[in-house]
Amino acid sequence: MGVDAYLETEVGEKLVELLDPKGIIAQLMPLEDDHFTLLRYVDLYGNTVFNRMQMDQMLIELEQLKNSSRSNEEINYIKQLEDMARRCQSEPHLYLKFYGD
């Protein structure tokens, strides 16, 4: 199992989901890299929540990940996360949430 990502409302309604049965998101997360001020805190075994105010930085970090990706599958996951982050950024009361195993 991997880390699933969701775009949710403030009451927990799931608007967009990015399921990760192959564990790709977990492989991409830069958990030990201090250059990633947000993504290094994604909890692979718990839940992590990011808000609208964090999306500028999130998009910068996702772009960095995309530039260092090794496969089209990884790039596709990152692009989907970027779409979710852009929507989170543009609408109030939305959250980008990662649910670990």
Order of alpha helices (4+ residues) and beta strands (2+ residues): beta-beta-alpha-beta-alpha-alpha-beta
